[in-house]
Amino acid sequence: MSGPLSHIRVLDLSRVLAGPWAAQNLADLGAQVIKVERPIKGDDSRAFAPPYLMDQEGKSTKESAYYCAANRGKKSITINISNAEGQKLVRELATEVDVIVENYKVGDLARYGLGYEDIKAINPGIIYCSVTGFGQTGPYKDRPGYDFMAQGMGGLMSITGERDDLPGGGPQRVGVPIIDMTTGMYATVAICAAIAHRAVSGVGQWIDVALLDSCVALLSNQAMNYFSTSQAPGSLGNAHPNIVPYQTFKTADGALILACGNDNLFNKFCEVAQCTHLAQDPQFSTNGARVNNRVEITQLLGEIFIQKTTKEWVRLLDDAGVANGPINSIKEVFEEPQVQARGMQIELPHAVAGKVTLVGSPMKFSQTPIVHEMPPPALGQHTQEILRSVLKKSDAEIVALQTLGII
């Protein structure tokens, strides 16, 4: 393995998305990631289907597309951790790793002798990252948590979607499990920081990351809008609460995003759109004025945008250096020359499907470039390899574990 974390080994005890997303990031960064799954069923997300991967003959496999989104770069071992022998096996693996990622309910792994204190006793330098819905403390700590719940409870849905008074208005979740992934990203950053701290102190630590906390943190400028005014922001559709114009407009044949992040860009837009009188009008000449007169300026710009096609506007605005863009379908995203040039679509061999197309990592390094070498593993694909190479188990010991249903 290559990458800035090529010296790190990770034990991934997590399932579904938030924890696996963090472990996948670490794998992208070069860490050796061993994913522990239940025998027979594996990670819950293996059942989040259809769709499944298609094999070389165009036939459906039993590998879910959802699972593949968060598990590239890992090796899969199956262990029944509800069994004492399985727990012993996980503890043996825990002595051979730098990081553990888990997303069991609070206290569950401790019941199996696999909690932070249990692992710290046998591996004092361990970095142990727990990902839960509500964290290890507080009145909600024992509640199960899912992305959808976090988006609602954390306020994100109240500021997402069309305005309540317009058709289609009302609370709306984001189109991807954004809080699962954001939590995974926070977990990744925290783990990397703990690795850096251990490098100078020799001390590991327990990291506590929660979906609800991550959603609250993600409110960012909208939370500050509330703190500053004591008024809870609402949904604005595709408009921005603090910048105007920063939204979508209908064109002659579709729609376009216009993002005038400052007055200079608005002035440039007005020159291109031949409406310089708007930039000179005190009602619209500054961003603050435009925010206060949002309805009026939006209506005026809407009448201008409808006169040309999306492609015409993109060409004109690009030439003028004004931030803009079309609204792509997922298919169109991967047809974008820029997306292709940045290597955001990759293809790897796959044990079951023959090959698999995946989204590449967005992290680019000058000295330790990310190299995608390992696809999402089939269930238990590396069980015997890991037992032999990491734990030095003999063939007889492996057969005994299989006979007992431990692996």
C-alpha positions in Angstrom: 0.0 0.0 0.0 1.1 3.6 -0.7 -0.1 6.8 0.8 0.6 9.0 3.8 -0.9 6.4 6.2 0.8 3.4 4.7 2.4 2.7 8.2 -1.0 2.4 9.9 -3.2 -0.7 10.3 -7.0 -0.2 11.1 -9.5 -2.7 12.4 -12.9 -1.7 11.1 -15.7 -3.0 13.3 -18.3 -0.6 11.8 -21.3 -1.2 9.6 -23.5 0.7 7.1 -22.0 4.2 6.3 -20.7 6.6 8.9 -18.0 4.3 10.3 -17.2 2.6 7.1 -16.9 6.0 5.4 -14.2 6.9 7.9 -12.4 3.6 7.5 -12.6 3.9 3.7 -10.9 7.4 3.9 -8.1 5.8 5.9 -7.8 3.1 3.3 -7.6 5.7 0.6 -4.8 7.4 2.6 -2.9 4.1 2.4 -3.8 2.4 5.7 -4.3 -1.3 5.8 -7.9 -1.7 6.8 -9.2 -5.1 8.1 -13.0 -5.1 8.0 -14.7 -7.5 10.5 -18.1 -8.7 9.3 -20.7 -11.2 10.6 -20.5 -14.6 9.0 -23.1 -15.3 6.3 -24.8 -11.8 6.4 -21.9 -9.4 6.7 -22.3 -5.7 6.9 -26.0 -4.6 7.0 -25.5 -2.5 3.9 -24.8 -5.7 1.9 -28.6 -6.1 2.0 -29.3 -2.5 1.0 -30.3 -3.5 -2.6 -31.2 -3.6 -5.4 -29.2 -2.4 -7.3 -26.5 -5.0 -7.2 -23.2 -5.1 -9.1 -23.5 -6.7 -12.6 -21.0 -9.3 -13.6 -19.1 -9.5 -16.9 -22.1 -11.1 -18.6 -24.6 -8.5 -17.4 -26.1 -10.7 -14.8 -26.9 -9.4 -11.3 -24.6 -10.5 -8.5 -25.4 -10.5 -4.8 -22.9 -7.6 -4.1 -24.9 -4.4 -3.3 -24.0 -1.2 -4.9 -24.5 0.6 -1.5 -21.9 -1.6 0.2 -19.4 -0.8 -2.5 -19.8 2.9 -2.0 -18.0 2.8 1.4 -15.7 -0.2 1.5 -13.1 0.1 -1.2 -9.5 -0.5 -0.2 -10.4 -2.9 2.7 -9.9 -6.6 3.4 -12.9 -8.6 4.8 -12.7 -11.2 7.5 -15.8 -12.8 9.0 -15.9 -13.3 12.8 -18.8 -14.2 15.1 -18.2 -11.7 17.9 -21.2 -12.9 19.9 -19.1 -16.0 20.6 -16.3 -16.0 23.2 -13.8 -17.5 20.8 -14.8 -14.8 18.2 -14.2 -12.1 20.8 -10.8 -13.6 21.6 -10.0 -13.4 17.9 -10.9 -9.7 17.7 -8.8 -9.0 20.8 -5.9 -10.7 19.1 -6.4 -8.5 16.0 -6.7 -5.5 18.3 -3.1 -6.0 19.5 -1.9 -5.8 15.9 -3.5 -2.6 14.8 -3.1 1.2 15.4 -6.7 2.2 15.1 -10.2 0.7 15.7 -13.3 2.2 14.2 -16.7 0.9 15.6 -20.3 2.1 15.5 -22.1 -0.3 17.9 -24.6 1.1 20.4 -23.1 2.6 23.5 -21.8 -0.2 25.8 -22.4 -3.0 23.3 -18.8 -3.9 22.6 -17.9 -3.5 26.3 -20.3 -6.3 27.0 -18.1 -8.5 24.7 -14.9 -7.4 26.4 -14.1 -5.2 23.3 -14.8 -1.7 24.7 -12.1 1.0 24.8 -10.9 0.1 28.3 -10.7 -3.6 27.4 -8.6 -2.9 24.3 -6.5 -0.2 25.9 -5.4 -2.8 28.5 -3.9 -5.0 25.8 -2.8 -2.2 23.4 -2.1 1.0 25.4 -1.4 3.0 22.2 -4.7 2.2 20.5 -6.7 5.0 18.9 -10.3 3.8 19.3 -13.0 5.8 17.4 -16.6 5.2 18.4 -19.3 6.5 16.0 -22.8 6.6 17.4 -26.1 8.5 16.8 -25.9 10.7 19.9 -22.5 10.1 21.5 -21.2 8.3 24.6 -22.8 10.8 27.0 -26.0 12.7 27.5 -29.7 11.7 27.9 -30.0 10.3 24.4 -26.8 8.2 24.4 -28.7 4.9 24.4 -31.0 5.7 21.5 -30.3 4.3 18.1 -29.4 6.9 15.5 -29.7 7.1 11.7 -28.8 9.8 9.2 -32.4 10.7 8.5 -33.1 11.2 12.2 -30.0 13.3 12.6 -30.9 15.5 9.6 -34.3 16.2 11.2 -33.2 16.6 14.8 -30.2 18.6 13.9 -32.1 21.2 12.1 -30.8 20.5 8.6 -34.2 19.6 7.1 -35.7 22.8 8.4 -33.4 24.8 6.1 -33.5 22.4 3.2 -36.1 22.4 0.4 -38.4 24.9 -1.1 -40.0 27.6 1.1 -42.9 26.3 3.2 -45.4 28.7 1.5 -44.6 27.5 -2.0 -45.7 24.3 -3.9 -43.5 21.4 -2.8 -42.4 23.3 0.3 -41.7 21.7 3.7 -38.8 19.9 5.4 -36.6 18.0 3.1 -33.7 15.7 3.6 -30.5 16.0 1.5 -30.4 13.6 -1.4 -27.4 11.6 0.0 -26.9 10.5 3.7 -24.9 13.7 4.2 -24.7 13.4 8.0 -23.4 9.8 7.9 -20.7 11.0 5.5 -20.0 14.2 7.4 -19.7 12.2 10.6 -17.3 9.9 8.8 -15.2 12.8 7.7 -15.1 14.3 11.2 -14.0 10.8 12.4 -11.3 10.7 9.8 -9.9 14.1 10.8 -10.0 13.1 14.5 -8.3 9.8 13.9 -5.5 11.5 11.8 -5.1 14.1 14.6 -4.9 11.4 17.2 -2.2 9.6 15.1 -0.2 12.8 15.0 -0.6 13.3 18.7 0.5 9.7 19.4 3.6 10.2 17.2 4.9 12.9 19.6 3.4 11.6 22.9 3.2 7.9 22.5 -0.3 8.0 23.9 -3.5 6.7 22.2 -7.0 7.9 23.0 -10.8 7.3 22.7 -12.6 9.4 20.1 -16.3 10.0 20.5 -18.1 11.1 17.3 -21.9 11.4 16.9 -24.3 12.0 14.1 -26.3 14.6 15.9 -23.2 16.6 16.9 -22.0 16.5 13.3 -25.3 17.8 12.0 -25.3 20.6 14.5 -21.7 21.5 13.5 -22.7 21.4 9.9 -25.3 24.2 10.4 -22.3 26.6 10.3 -23.4 30.0 8.9 -27.1 29.2 9.5 -26.4 28.6 13.2 -24.6 31.9 13.3 -27.6 33.6 11.6 -29.7 32.3 14.5 -27.2 33.2 17.2 -27.0 36.8 15.8 -30.7 37.4 15.4 -32.5 34.9 17.7 -34.6 34.1 14.7 -34.5 30.5 13.4 -33.7 30.5 9.7 -36.2 28.7 7.4 -35.9 27.0 4.0 -35.2 29.2 0.9 -35.1 26.5 -1.8 -32.1 27.2 -4.0 -31.5 30.7 -2.7 -28.8 31.7 -0.2 -29.7 33.4 3.2 -26.8 35.8 3.1 -25.8 36.3 -0.6 -27.9 37.5 -3.5 -27.9 36.4 -6.3 -26.7 33.0 -5.3 -29.3 30.6 -6.7 -30.9 28.9 -9.7 -32.6 30.7 -12.5 -34.8 29.2 -15.3 -33.3 29.6 -18.8 -34.9 29.3 -22.2 -34.3 25.5 -22.1 -33.6 24.5 -18.5 -31.9 26.1 -15.5 -28.6 27.6 -14.4 -26.8 28.3 -11.1 -25.5 31.9 -10.7 -23.2 32.5 -7.8 -22.2 36.2 -7.3 -20.2 35.9 -4.1 -19.3 39.6 -4.1 -20.3 42.9 -5.6 -17.6 42.8 -8.2 -19.0 39.5 -9.6 -22.5 41.0 -9.7 -21.1 44.0 -11.6 -19.5 41.6 -14.1 -22.7 39.7 -14.5 -24.7 42.9 -15.2 -22.2 43.8 -17.9 -22.6 40.4 -19.6 -26.4 40.5 -19.2 -26.6 44.1 -20.4 -28.3 45.3 -17.3 -25.7 47.6 -15.7 -28.5 49.8 -14.5 -29.2 47.2 -11.8 -25.7 47.4 -10.5 -26.0 51.2 -10.3 -29.4 51.1 -8.6 -29.0 51.7 -4.8 -31.5 49.0 -4.1 -29.2 46.4 -5.7 -25.7 47.9 -5.8 -24.4 46.1 -2.7 -25.0 42.6 -1.4 -26.7 43.8 1.7 -29.1 45.9 -0.4 -29.8 42.9 -2.6 -30.5 40.6 0.4 -33.0 43.2 1.7 -34.6 43.4 -1.8 -34.3 39.7 -2.6 -37.8 39.4 -4.2 -37.4 42.4 -6.5 -34.0 41.5 -7.8 -34.8 37.8 -8.2 -37.8 38.7 -10.3 -35.8 41.1 -12.5 -33.0 38.6 -13.1 -35.5 35.9 -13.8 -36.9 37.9 -16.7 -33.3 38.3 -18.1 -32.2 34.6 -17.8 -35.3 33.2 -19.6 -34.1 35.0 -22.8 -31.2 32.6 -23.4 -30.4 28.9 -23.2 -28.3 27.4 -20.5 -25.4 26.8 -22.8 -25.5 30.4 -24.0 -25.4 31.7 -20.4 -22.6 29.3 -19.4 -20.4 30.4 -22.3 -21.1 34.1 -21.6 -20.6 33.9 -17.9 -17.5 31.7 -18.2 -15.9 34.2 -20.5 -16.6 37.0 -18.0 -15.3 35.0 -15.0 -18.6 34.9 -13.3 -19.2 31.7 -11.2 -22.0 29.6 -12.7 -22.9 26.1 -13.6 -25.5 23.8 -15.0 -27.6 21.4 -12.8 -26.3 18.0 -13.9 -27.8 14.6 -13.5 -25.6 11.9 -12.0 -25.0 10.6 -15.5 -23.9 14.1 -16.7 -21.6 14.5 -13.7 -19.4 11.7 -14.9 -19.5 13.0 -18.5 -18.0 16.4 -17.4 -14.5 16.8 -18.8 -13.3 18.2 -15.5 -14.6 15.2 -13.5 -12.9 12.9 -15.9 -9.6 14.8 -15.8 -9.5 14.7 -12.0 -9.9 10.9 -12.0 -13.1 10.8 -10.1 -14.3 7.7 -11.8 -12.2 4.6 -11.4 -12.4 0.9 -12.3 -11.0 -2.0 -10.3 -11.1 -5.7 -10.6 -13.7 -7.4 -8.4 -13.8 -10.9 -7.0 -17.4 -11.5 -7.8 -18.4 -9.0 -10.6 -15.1 -9.2 -12.5 -14.7 -5.5 -12.3 -16.4 -2.6 -10.5 -16.7 1.1 -11.3 -16.3 3.4 -8.3 -16.0 7.0 -7.3 -12.4 8.0 -6.7 -11.0 9.9 -3.7 -11.0 13.7 -4.0 -7.8 13.9 -2.0 -4.7 14.8 -4.1 -1.2 14.6 -2.7 2.1 15.8 -4.3 4.4 13.5 -2.4 2.2 10.5 -1.3 -0.4 10.2 -4.1 -3.5 8.0 -3.5 -3.4 4.8 -5.5 -6.6 2.8 -5.7 -5.6 -0.8 -5.7 -8.2 -2.8 -3.8 -12.0 -3.0 -4.6 -14.7 -3.5 -2.0 -14.2 -7.0 -0.8 -16.5 -9.9 -1.1 -17.8 -11.2 2.3 -15.0 -12.9 4.1 -12.7 -12.8 1.0 -9.6 -12.3 3.1 -10.4 -14.3 6.2 -7.8 -17.0 5.8 -5.2 -14.6 4.5 -5.6 -12.3 7.6 -5.6 -15.2 10.0 -2.4 -16.5 8.5 -0.5 -13.3 7.8 -1.5 -11.1 10.8 -2.3 -13.6 13.5 0.0 -16.4 12.3 -2.7 -19.0 12.6 -2.0 -22.5 11.4 -4.2 -24.5 8.9 -5.4 -26.6 11.8 -6.4 -23.6 13.9 -8.2 -22.1 10.9 -10.1 -25.4 10.3 -11.0 -25.5 14.0 -12.4 -21.9 13.9 -14.5 -22.8 10.8 -15.8 -25.9 12.4 -17.0 -24.0 15.5 -18.7 -21.3 13.2 -16.4 -18.6 14.6 -15.4 -17.5 11.1 
